[in-house]
């Protein structure tokens, strides 16, 4: 069956990312985000036909507790994936089901109650599994470039009322922090957070019947997995190419991007993998300030993982939430002027999987 129905994001919600605690309640975090998404959509939870839930560190039966706490008792709830990219995979499954006509409305939820893949170790942070710093060293990237990416992330986060820390950072502060692997320094890696995010997806007919907001639609998605999990940039390149082809747009049409920046090196690699810049020009792209407001494409206006923290399975739905707010023109201090087309980039270094999602704003 062809995916020929439009799929709209009618509501989004985010539970602020927090420092993980041993007693952090995943069900309550999930209920917070799910309730916020339903309220944003002005939708009664009983009208949702299915909940697709992703969590990297919870048992198989806990999604029912989360949906019940969000006053969605009786709604079928399924755990999609235990991986950190589970939120993006859940989004793909929900979009496919609505596009094919097997569902009219679904809630997608990502929750992280404990620490994500990047874990603190004393005063240092462990390098991500993909070791992007090693790849960057091979092509001679400068420490200043990583510092600029990290500084940009924190300046963007300072505009976000949901950011755990809202303090901009001067470029000179970053290279002086504790270094590891020669190039990456403590402040150029994300820190683990607990958090949750959710989205309500529906068909255009469902949105019309229930008078829901259908200004934002999912234009396309591309998924790629590289065997061995050691070539995320190539997986990103292939997934992006698929998404651009399906949507009939190119990177030159993008107004903003929320990409996976578990460390500054990952972001630098993603610029070329997502075809935002020609090969070999990512570093100059950063140094010229083309990745922020007033530049070519605003990257991670939310603050990204570097600014908000790494909440594993919740990351992809947090990206979705930010992009929907931006495309509605509702992002306030961090609003990207005239935002019409946006890209979301989610990866899992362990499995080598990448999901790229393109969003489009309807006429306001």
C-alpha positions, 0 to 999 in steps of 0.5 A, a space after each residue: 500500500 502506497 504512503 499517499 496520505 499527508 501526515 500532520 503533527 497536530 500537537 507536541 509536548 516536552 518535559 524539561 530535560 533534568 539531571 538524572 536521579 535514581 528515583 526519576 519516574 519514567 511513567 510520570 515523565 512520559 505522562 508529562 510530555 504526552 499530556 502536553 502534546 494532547 493539550 497542544 493539539 486540543 485533543 481528548 486522549 481517548 481519540 488516540 488510536 495507538 501510542 508508540 513508546 520508546 525508552 532505552 531503560 524501562 521494562 516492556 510493560 511500563 508504556 501502559 503506566 505512562 499512557 494511563 497517567 496521561 488519561 489515555 487508559 485503554 489506548 493500545 500502547 506499544 514499546 517500539 525500541 530499546 535503542 537511543 534512536 527509538 523515538 525516531 523509529 517510533 515516529 517513522 512507524 506512526 507516520 507510515 501507519 497514518 500515511 497508509 491509512 491503518 491509523 487516523 491518529 497516533 501518539 508518539 512518546 520518547 522517554 529517558 529516565 536515566 543517563 543517556 549514552 554519554 556519561 560523566 566520568 569525574 571531571 571528564 566525559 567519555 568519548 561517544 562510541 563513534 569516536 568522531 574526534 578521531 575522524 576529525 583529527 584525520 582531516 585536521 579540524 581545529 579546536 577553534 571549530 569545535 569551540 565555535 560549535 559548542 559556543 553556538 549551542 549554548 547561545 541558542 540554549 540561552 534563548 530556550 526557556 526549557 534548557 537546563 542551563 541558560 547561560 551563554 558561553 564566550 568562545 574563550 571559555 571552551 578551549 580552556 576546559 579539560 581536554 581529551 583525545 587532543 581535540 575534544 574538550 569537556 564542554 564540546 560533549 553532551 551530558 546525560 539528562 532525563 526527559 521526555 517528549 511526545 507528538 500527536 500525528 494524524 491524517 488531514 481528514 482526522 484533523 479537519 473532523 476534530 478541528 486540529 492544527 494541521 499547519 505542519 506536516 511530515 514531508 518525507 523520511 529516510 532511514 539507513 543502517 550501516 552494518 557494524 555501526 561504525 559509519 554513521 556519516 555514510 548512513 546519514 548521507 544515504 538517509 538524507 538523500 532518500 528524504 530529499 528525493 521523497 519530498 522533492 526538495 534539496 538542502 538549499 530549501 532548508 531554513 533550519 535543522 535539528 541534528 544529532 550533536 552528541 559532541 561538536 565533532 558529530 555536528 561538524 561531520 553531519 554538515 557534509 553528511 546531510 549535504 548542507 555544505 560541499 565536501 571539505 567545506 564544513 569547517 569554513 561553514 562554522 568559522 563563517 557563522 553560517 550555522 546560526 541566525 543570519 547564516 545559511 541554515 540555523 542549526 539546532 536553534 533549541 540548543 541541541 544535545 550540547 545545549 539541552 543535554 542527551 536524553 537518549 530515546 527522548 531526543 528525536 521527539 524533542 527535535 520534532 517538538 522544536 521544529 514544529 514550534 518553529 514552523 508554526 512561528 511560535 518559537 519566540 526568542 529563538 524563532 527562525 524568521 520565515 521558517 518553512 522547511 526543516 530537517 531532523 537528524 537522529 542517529 544511534 552510534 551503536 547500531 549505525 542507524 540514521 533517521 532523517 525527517 523533513 517537515 513542511 509548513 503549510 500556508 499560514 
